[in-house]
Amino acid sequence: MKRNIAIVAGGDSSEHDVSLRSAEGIMSFMDKDKYNCYIVEVTSNNWKVEYHNETCHIDRADFSFTAKDGRHTFDFAYITIHGTPGENGIMQGYFDLIGMPYSTSGVLVEALTFNKFALNNFLRAYPELHISDSVLIRKGDTVTTDTEQQLAARLGIPCFVKPNAGGSSFGVTKVKHADALRAAIEKAMVESDEVMVEKMMSGTEITCGCFKRANGEIVTLPITEVVCHDEFFDYDAKYNNKSDEITPARIAPETAQRVGEMTKHIYHILGCYGLIRIDYILSGEKGNEQINMLEINTTPGMTATSFIPQQVRASEYDIKDVLSDIIEGKFC
């Protein structure tokens, strides 16, 4: 019998609509010979599923729903919520409580990777990883002219101000003058109660996808090079064609190999599951660059033009088989 798969999307962040587009992408990629797939939209207390042109309420006691033809349950949840509650461990905790297998890493990994500052400080324990210096500002902290000068002295200008918990570059600012830091912090606070001010790394921006096959093998995908037409890889660059995304990246083979090994190493260190994507900045001499880790995304975008589908198309794998590996790995 076919497994019933819930593609869980939506969420309560600014990335709600981006998440729904990812859900449509995953729906199109799934192996329909193996799975019955339905998109479940989660928004605060309103959980619903589209089932044969009928909108049905999800019973959160067991994640079932009742339609005109009776009660239905799911076998697996493919989480593609970008932001809360799907990328910070909340949804994972819920599925753990009801015993539903899901596509992402567990609660601890999701909570840690969603908190950029905590993740960076955790990974600093591994000297082989290069991570930029940063400072955390919490809601309620007083940011004065002196604060701006201290941040500029420590981190340098330009620097980046970003929500500590968030994605799709909502609320991110490249700050070019110290006296603009306060406004940038206020902008980022709209997206998150914590803001990270980060030293800028210069070089070639790349991103590498990674997943675990049903047999336990950790696999990396061809690397994508990101060439921005504007200041940095912001929302417009990501979703409005204001960047060039080149897969495979125009980097030396030995560099590509080192990036792949580092990506698998980080995946193993954290104990990840499912598809993740790690962003890096390459700095220094070509072929002997320093690999600087920028960010980890544990529920990456899955539209037809997103990085992961691009990378899968450039690989030896078929996207439907990748998704099947992630699903079946939880039943092995």
GULOSE-455222 format. One record per residue (C-alpha): residue in one letter; residue number from 1; y, z, x. Coordinates in pm, 1 decimal. Layout:
<nodes>
NODE  rest   nr        yy        zz        xx
NODE     A  NUM         Y         Z         X
...
</nodes>
This chain:
<nodes>
NODE  rest   nr        yy        zz        xx
NODE     M    1       0.0       0.0       0.0
NODE     K    2     357.5     -66.0     110.4
NODE     R    3     563.1     231.3     226.3
NODE     N    4     879.1     308.3      27.2
NODE     I    5    1176.3     319.7     264.4
NODE     A    6    1513.8     475.9     181.7
NODE     I    7    1795.1     319.9     383.6
NODE     V    8    2037.2     612.7     375.0
NODE     A    9    2402.4     512.1     406.4
NODE     G   10    2757.3     609.3     312.8
NODE     G   11    2858.0     958.5     414.9
NODE     D   12    3185.2    1146.6     400.8
NODE     S   13    3378.2    1007.2     696.8
NODE     S   14    3612.0     713.3     752.7
NODE     E   15    3303.2     514.3     852.3
NODE     H   16    3161.4     515.9     496.7
NODE     D   17    3212.6     143.5     436.4
NODE     V   18    3095.8      48.5     786.3
NODE     S   19    2776.1     242.7     713.7
NODE     L   20    2714.7      48.7     392.4
NODE     R   21    2746.2    -276.7     586.1
NODE     S   22    2488.8    -147.0     834.7
NODE     A   23    2257.5     -63.6     543.9
NODE     E   24    2280.0    -420.7     417.7
NODE     G   25    2197.7    -540.2     768.2
NODE     I   26    1892.8    -314.6     794.2
NODE     M   27    1780.0    -425.8     448.4
NODE     S   28    1791.3    -788.7     564.6
NODE     F   29    1601.8    -709.1     887.6
NODE     M   30    1315.5    -507.1     735.6
NODE     D   31     963.4    -648.3     712.9
NODE     K   32     931.3    -691.2     335.6
NODE     D   33     556.8    -752.8     367.5
NODE     K   34     517.6    -393.0     486.7
NODE     Y   35     794.7    -203.6     310.4
NODE     N   36     970.8    -161.2     -21.8
NODE     C   37    1329.5     -90.1      80.0
NODE     Y   38    1612.3      63.7    -124.5
NODE     I   39    1964.4     159.7     -21.1
NODE     V   40    2052.5     522.1     -97.3
NODE     E   41    2427.4     589.8     -92.9
NODE     V   42    2523.9     944.9      -5.3
NODE     T   43    2874.2    1071.6     -83.5
NODE     S   44    2936.9    1447.7    -103.6
NODE     N   45    2730.3    1559.5    -403.9
NODE     N   46    2673.0    1209.3    -541.9
NODE     W   47    2345.5    1065.8    -412.0
NODE     K   48    2231.9     745.6    -580.6
NODE     V   49    1993.6     455.7    -532.1
NODE     E   50    2002.6      99.0    -658.9
NODE     Y   51    1661.6      25.9    -807.7
NODE     H   52    1602.1    -311.6    -976.4
NODE     N   53    1961.3    -338.8   -1107.4
NODE     E   54    1950.0      24.3   -1220.9
NODE     T   55    2160.5     297.5   -1056.1
NODE     C   56    1954.0     616.0   -1035.1
NODE     H   57    2045.3     969.7    -932.7
NODE     I   58    1861.4    1116.2    -632.4
NODE     D   59    1703.6    1456.4    -695.6
NODE     R   60    1792.3    1649.4    -380.1
NODE     A   61    1506.7    1895.5    -436.0
NODE     D   62    1261.7    1635.0    -304.4
NODE     F   63    1465.5    1313.2    -254.9
NODE     S   64    1296.6    1147.1    -552.7
NODE     F   65    1452.0     955.8    -839.8
NODE     T   66    1358.8     870.9   -1195.1
NODE     A   67    1411.8     521.0   -1335.4
NODE     K   68    1319.2     361.9   -1667.3
NODE     D   69     969.8     292.6   -1533.8
NODE     G   70     911.5     649.8   -1414.6
NODE     R   71     953.6     879.1   -1113.5
NODE     H   72     961.2     738.1    -759.4
NODE     T   73     938.6     897.2    -415.1
NODE     F   74    1006.6     775.8     -62.3
NODE     D   75     780.1     779.9     242.9
NODE     F   76    1050.7     747.1     508.3
NODE     A   77    1429.6     770.2     547.1
NODE     Y   78    1607.5     520.2     770.4
NODE     I   79    1939.3     695.9     835.3
NODE     T   80    2234.4     467.8     900.4
NODE     I   81    2519.7     701.5     806.0
NODE     H   82    2789.4     677.9    1074.7
NODE     G   83    2959.3    1015.8    1097.2
NODE     T   84    2889.2    1318.7     880.4
NODE     P   85    2636.2    1407.6     743.1
NODE     G   86    2399.8    1152.5     901.2
NODE     E   87    2503.7    1155.2    1265.8
NODE     N   88    2562.9    1527.0    1323.0
NODE     G   89    2227.8    1678.5    1227.5
NODE     I   90    2302.7    1780.0     868.4
NODE     M   91    2098.3    1505.6     702.4
NODE     Q   92    1822.3    1551.7     957.6
NODE     G   93    1803.8    1922.9     873.3
NODE     Y   94    1772.7    1839.4     505.1
NODE     F   95    1488.6    1594.1     566.7
NODE     D   96    1314.7    1847.6     791.2
NODE     L   97    1330.0    2102.6     509.0
NODE     I   98    1164.8    1870.9     256.2
NODE     G   99     918.9    1722.8     507.2
NODE     M  100    1050.8    1365.5     502.7
NODE     P  101    1009.4    1163.6     826.5
NODE     Y  102    1326.9     985.9     940.3
NODE     S  103    1449.3     730.4    1190.6
NODE     T  104    1680.5     926.7    1419.4
NODE     S  105    1659.8    1205.4    1673.0
NODE     G  106    1625.3    1564.0    1549.3
NODE     V  107    1888.9    1816.4    1443.9
NODE     L  108    1979.9    1948.0    1789.7
NODE     V  109    2010.1    1605.2    1952.3
NODE     E  110    2219.0    1467.1    1664.9
NODE     A  111    2452.9    1768.6    1663.0
NODE     L  112    2492.3    1756.1    2040.8
NODE     T  113    2554.4    1382.2    2071.5
NODE     F  114    2803.6    1389.0    1783.2
NODE     N  115    3012.0    1646.6    1970.0
NODE     K  116    3146.9    1439.1    2258.9
NODE     F  117    3283.0    1734.6    2459.1
NODE     A  118    2964.9    1942.8    2425.2
NODE     L  119    2747.6    1643.6    2516.6
NODE     N  120    2952.9    1562.3    2826.1
NODE     N  121    2935.9    1921.1    2948.9
NODE     F  122    2561.4    1939.6    2885.0
NODE     L  123    2498.3    1620.1    3082.5
NODE     R  124    2714.4    1738.0    3374.3
NODE     A  125    2414.1    1951.6    3472.3
NODE     Y  126    2252.4    1626.1    3592.9
NODE     P  127    2429.5    1524.8    3917.4
NODE     E  128    2298.5    1167.0    3895.1
NODE     L  129    2516.2    1110.9    3587.0
NODE     H  130    2887.0    1034.9    3623.4
NODE     I  131    3105.3    1157.0    3336.4
NODE     S  132    3482.9    1158.9    3302.4
NODE     D  133    3682.3    1483.9    3303.4
NODE     S  134    3811.7    1597.3    2964.5
NODE     V  135    3987.4    1880.7    2780.4
NODE     L  136    3916.0    2005.1    2427.7
NODE     I  137    4197.6    2082.7    2180.5
NODE     R  138    4104.8    2267.4    1859.4
NODE     K  139    4285.6    2264.7    1526.5
NODE     G  140    4541.3    2544.5    1531.8
NODE     D  141    4595.8    2526.8    1908.7
NODE     T  142    4962.7    2498.6    1999.4
NODE     V  143    5046.6    2178.3    2184.2
NODE     T  144    5381.8    2205.6    2362.9
NODE     T  145    5571.0    1997.4    2615.6
NODE     D  146    5413.7    2216.9    2884.0
NODE     T  147    5068.8    2139.5    2738.8
NODE     E  148    5144.1    1768.4    2759.9
NODE     Q  149    5248.3    1800.5    3124.2
NODE     Q  150    4940.0    2006.6    3212.1
NODE     L  151    4709.7    1751.6    3049.0
NODE     A  152    4884.3    1466.8    3228.8
NODE     A  153    4858.8    1646.5    3563.2
NODE     R  154    4487.0    1714.3    3523.0
NODE     L  155    4369.0    1392.8    3357.1
NODE     G  156    4629.4    1140.6    3463.9
NODE     I  157    4820.9     883.7    3259.8
NODE     P  158    4705.8     662.6    3092.4
NODE     C  159    4437.9     876.8    2930.0
NODE     F  160    4249.4     866.4    2601.7
NODE     V  161    4282.9    1096.2    2302.9
NODE     K  162    3992.1    1078.8    2057.4
NODE     P  163    3839.0    1282.8    1775.7
NODE     N  164    3567.1    1500.3    1924.0
NODE     A  165    3341.7    1415.3    1628.4
NODE     G  166    3381.5    1063.3    1497.4
NODE     G  167    3314.9     696.4    1556.5
NODE     S  168    3429.3     336.4    1511.8
NODE     S  169    3738.0     435.7    1717.6
NODE     F  170    3911.8     588.3    1414.5
NODE     G  171    4194.3     810.7    1542.5
NODE     V  172    4164.2     702.4    1907.9
NODE     T  173    4477.7     643.1    2114.4
NODE     K  174    4532.1     519.2    2467.5
NODE     V  175    4825.0     735.6    2579.5
NODE     K  176    5059.7     577.5    2833.8
NODE     H  177    5326.6     848.4    2850.1
NODE     A  178    5280.8    1225.2    2864.6
NODE     D  179    5532.6    1284.8    2585.3
NODE     A  180    5313.7    1077.3    2348.8
NODE     L  181    5016.6    1312.4    2381.9
NODE     R  182    5119.2    1543.6    2097.9
NODE     A  183    5145.1    1262.2    1842.9
NODE     A  184    4811.7    1118.1    1958.2
NODE     I  185    4644.8    1458.2    1920.2
NODE     E  186    4785.9    1493.5    1567.2
NODE     K  187    4652.2    1147.5    1480.3
NODE     A  188    4303.9    1235.9    1607.9
NODE     M  189    4309.3    1567.6    1417.4
NODE     V  190    4308.3    1369.3    1092.1
NODE     E  191    3951.6    1262.6    1177.2
NODE     S  192    3819.1    1582.2    1336.6
NODE     D  193    3913.6    1949.9    1374.4
NODE     E  194    3856.5    1911.0    1747.9
NODE     V  195    4016.0    1653.2    1977.2
NODE     M  196    3908.9    1546.9    2324.6
NODE     V  197    4165.3    1431.9    2578.9
NODE     E  198    3978.6    1230.3    2840.0
NODE     K  199    4055.4    1089.6    3185.1
NODE     M  200    4055.7     710.0    3171.1
NODE     M  201    3784.4     522.9    3360.1
NODE     S  202    3867.0     170.3    3472.8
NODE     G  203    3616.3    -107.3    3517.8
NODE     T  204    3375.5    -325.3    3323.5
NODE     E  205    3274.2    -186.3    2984.5
NODE     I  206    2910.1    -239.8    2890.6
NODE     T  207    2669.1    -102.8    2631.5
NODE     C  208    2289.9     -72.9    2638.8
NODE     G  209    2054.6     -25.2    2343.8
NODE     C  210    1734.2     173.2    2367.8
NODE     F  211    1444.9     271.9    2141.0
NODE     K  212    1096.6     418.9    2152.3
NODE     R  213     803.3     203.3    2044.7
NODE     A  214     531.0     338.2    1819.7
NODE     N  215     308.7     372.4    2130.2
NODE     G  216     564.3     607.5    2292.4
NODE     E  217     709.1     355.7    2540.3
NODE     I  218    1087.3     383.7    2587.0
NODE     V  219    1238.0      33.1    2591.0
NODE     T  220    1588.6     -83.3    2680.0
NODE     L  221    1748.4    -398.6    2542.5
NODE     P  222    1960.9    -660.9    2721.2
NODE     I  223    2301.9    -520.9    2811.4
NODE     T  224    2622.3    -634.6    2639.2
NODE     E  225    2952.3    -673.5    2823.0
NODE     V  226    3263.4    -593.5    2620.3
NODE     V  227    3585.9    -780.4    2701.1
NODE     C  228    3879.3    -650.5    2495.1
NODE     H  229    4175.7    -867.9    2407.4
NODE     D  230    4388.6    -559.7    2341.0
NODE     E  231    4430.9    -222.0    2511.6
NODE     F  232    4082.3     -90.0    2445.1
NODE     F  233    3775.5    -132.9    2223.9
NODE     D  234    3936.4      -4.6    1903.0
NODE     Y  235    3849.4     -62.1    1536.2
NODE     D  236    4011.5    -407.6    1530.9
NODE     A  237    3825.6    -509.1    1844.5
NODE     K  238    3494.5    -387.4    1698.2
NODE     Y  239    3520.3    -533.1    1350.0
NODE     N  240    3797.9    -795.5    1345.2
NODE     N  241    3690.0   -1024.2    1631.6
NODE     K  242    3945.5    -898.9    1883.5
NODE     S  243    3696.5    -874.1    2167.0
NODE     D  244    3433.8   -1085.6    2340.8
NODE     E  245    3082.2    -943.6    2337.2
NODE     I  246    2866.7   -1112.9    2598.3
NODE     T  247    2489.5   -1059.0    2589.0
NODE     P  248    2336.5   -1043.9    2843.3
NODE     A  249    2625.5    -897.2    3043.5
NODE     R  250    2762.9   -1083.1    3344.2
NODE     I  251    2652.0    -819.2    3592.1
NODE     A  252    2424.2    -824.0    3896.2
NODE     P  253    2051.1    -798.8    3816.7
NODE     E  254    2021.6    -485.6    4030.3
NODE     T  255    2304.5    -324.8    3832.3
NODE     A  256    2140.5    -420.2    3502.8
NODE     Q  257    1816.8    -260.5    3622.4
NODE     R  258    1995.1      62.5    3722.0
NODE     V  259    2175.1      78.3    3387.3
NODE     G  260    1845.8      28.5    3203.5
NODE     E  261    1676.3     304.3    3403.6
NODE     M  262    1970.2     540.8    3348.1
NODE     T  263    1964.2     469.7    2974.5
NODE     K  264    1592.6     549.8    2955.5
NODE     H  265    1652.9     861.7    3167.5
NODE     I  266    1922.2     990.9    2929.6
NODE     Y  267    1705.2     904.9    2627.6
NODE     H  268    1424.9    1114.4    2781.9
NODE     I  269    1654.3    1402.3    2890.9
NODE     L  270    1785.8    1444.3    2537.2
NODE     G  271    1452.9    1382.2    2364.0
NODE     C  272    1593.5    1102.8    2148.6
NODE     Y  273    1415.8     905.2    1880.0
NODE     G  274    1494.6     574.3    1711.2
NODE     L  275    1758.3     326.3    1817.9
NODE     I  276    2045.5     457.1    2027.2
NODE     R  277    2321.3     285.3    2223.0
NODE     I  278    2490.4     416.7    2535.5
NODE     D  279    2831.2     289.5    2647.8
NODE     Y  280    2925.2     281.2    3015.1
NODE     I  281    3208.6     184.1    3247.7
NODE     L  282    3107.2      12.7    3572.3
NODE     S  283    3348.5      78.4    3858.1
NODE     G  284    3349.4     -33.4    4219.7
NODE     E  285    3191.5    -315.0    4417.1
NODE     K  286    2989.8    -566.0    4213.0
NODE     G  287    2619.8    -508.8    4255.9
NODE     N  288    2679.6    -154.9    4382.2
NODE     E  289    2892.6     -16.2    4100.6
NODE     Q  290    2914.3     345.9    3997.8
NODE     I  291    2773.0     378.5    3646.0
NODE     N  292    2998.6     604.2    3439.9
NODE     M  293    2862.0     722.6    3105.1
NODE     L  294    3118.3     690.0    2829.2
NODE     E  295    2950.3     774.3    2498.0
NODE     I  296    2616.3     790.8    2315.3
NODE     N  297    2574.5     651.3    1964.4
NODE     T  298    2257.9     766.4    1786.5
NODE     T  299    2313.1     570.5    1463.6
NODE     P  300    2457.5     245.2    1596.4
NODE     G  301    2598.3     -27.7    1374.9
NODE     M  302    2337.3    -263.6    1233.1
NODE     T  303    2528.2    -553.7    1081.1
NODE     A  304    2421.8    -900.6    1192.8
NODE     T  305    2703.5    -904.9    1452.2
NODE     S  306    2663.6    -545.3    1576.7
NODE     F  307    2559.3    -476.7    1935.9
NODE     I  308    2198.9    -375.5    1868.8
NODE     P  309    2104.3    -685.6    1663.9
NODE     Q  310    2278.1    -900.3    1927.6
NODE     Q  311    2074.1    -735.3    2201.4
NODE     V  312    1746.7    -762.4    2011.2
NODE     R  313    1809.1   -1135.3    1958.6
NODE     A  314    1851.6   -1170.7    2336.5
NODE     S  315    1528.8    -979.4    2402.7
NODE     E  316    1158.1   -1048.0    2365.6
NODE     Y  317    1147.8    -846.7    2043.4
NODE     D  318    1197.6    -932.2    1677.1
NODE     I  319    1431.3    -698.5    1488.5
NODE     K  320    1181.0    -645.0    1207.2
NODE     D  321     920.4    -533.2    1461.1
NODE     V  322    1168.9    -293.8    1624.8
NODE     L  323    1238.5    -129.1    1288.6
NODE     S  324     865.7    -120.4    1212.7
NODE     D  325     800.6      52.0    1547.3
NODE     I  326    1054.5     320.7    1458.4
NODE     I  327     901.7     376.2    1116.4
NODE     E  328     536.6     365.4    1219.9
NODE     G  329     601.4     588.5    1521.8
NODE     K  330     651.8     878.2    1283.2
NODE     F  331     307.9     823.5    1127.2
NODE     C  332     107.6     795.0    1451.4
</nodes>
